[in-house]
Amino acid sequence: MKISARNILKGTIVEIVKGATTSHVRIDVGGSVVTASITNEAVADLKLEKGKQAYAVIKASDVMVGID
């Protein structure tokens, strides 16, 4: 896979929660979980399922920082 994004995290799908049109795909990346919101059609096209390896590809123009 060649892609312009620089933040590519390989992990394992731990949960897929399907809504009416959008699914939340949770990927365990070394003990931290990243959640992606993608269409149900994309879940079907990629044949995503719990336990399958997948990549969280993060492409953002801004990164926010918060504190307690």
QUILINLIN-V77752 format. One record per residue. N is the residue number from 1. D_FIRST is the distance of its C-alpha to the first C-alpha in whole Angstrom. Layout:
n	d_first
N	D_FIRST
N	D_FIRST
This chain:
n	d_first
1	0
2	4
3	6
4	10
5	11
6	12
7	13
8	11
9	13
10	12
11	15
12	17
13	19
14	22
15	24
16	23
17	26
18	26
19	29
20	30
21	27
22	25
23	23
24	23
25	20
26	21
27	18
28	20
29	18
30	21
31	24
32	23
33	22
34	20
35	21
36	19
37	21
38	19
39	21
40	22
41	21
42	17
43	18
44	20
45	17
46	14
47	17
48	17
49	20
50	22
51	21
52	17
53	14
54	12
55	11
56	13
57	11
58	15
59	15
60	19
61	22
62	24
63	25
64	28
65	30
66	33
67	36
68	38
